[in-house]
Amino acid sequence: MSEMSFQEGAIRRNILPAFEPDPEAVSLVPLSGGLINDTYCVQGGASSWVLQRLNPEVFPDPAGIMANLRHLQNHVRTQSSEPYG
């Protein structure tokens, strides 16, 4: 197993505990190709998901971005009979 990077260690200590009961048991794989944000594939047990760190110099208001995404999700739900999580 390769040595854990500082970024990966910070993610395991500060972020993953909010989503995974055992942060050390999940796979955290950097996804390349992004020019602005840091993106990872998180795989644990039967689930996998994408974790993205927004670049604070480009997106200084992450709470505002999340509020906009919730607003968009609610709008999509009202416009379609398809389930969009």
Backbone hydrogen bonds, N-H to C=O, Kabsch-Sander energy under -0.5 kcal/mol:
donor,donor_aa,acceptor,acceptor_aa,energy
9,G,5,S,-2.5
10,A,6,F,-2.3
11,I,7,Q,-2.3
12,R,8,E,-2.6
13,R,9,G,-2.1
14,N,10,A,-2.9
15,I,11,I,-2.0
16,L,11,I,-2.4
18,A,15,I,-1.8
19,F,16,L,-2.2
20,E,16,L,-3.3
25,A,22,D,-2.1
26,V,23,P,-0.8
27,S,43,Q,-3.4
29,V,27,S,-0.5
29,V,41,C,-2.7
31,L,39,T,-3.2
32,S,30,P,-0.6
38,D,53,R,-1.7
39,T,31,L,-0.5
39,T,37,N,-0.5
40,Y,51,L,-3.0
41,C,29,V,-3.0
42,V,40,Y,-0.6
42,V,49,W,-3.3
43,Q,27,S,-2.5
43,Q,41,C,-0.5
44,G,47,S,-2.6
47,S,44,G,-2.2
49,W,42,V,-2.4
51,L,40,Y,-2.7
53,R,38,D,-3.2
54,L,52,Q,-0.6
58,V,55,N,-1.0
59,F,55,N,-3.1
65,I,61,D,-1.7
66,M,62,P,-2.4
67,A,63,A,-2.1
68,N,64,G,-2.2
69,L,65,I,-2.3
70,R,66,M,-2.4
71,H,67,A,-2.3
72,L,68,N,-2.6
73,Q,69,L,-2.7
74,N,70,R,-2.5
75,H,71,H,-2.1
76,V,72,L,-2.7
77,R,73,Q,-2.2
78,T,74,N,-1.5
79,Q,75,H,-1.1
79,Q,76,V,-0.6
80,S,76,V,-1.0
84,Y,82,E,-0.6
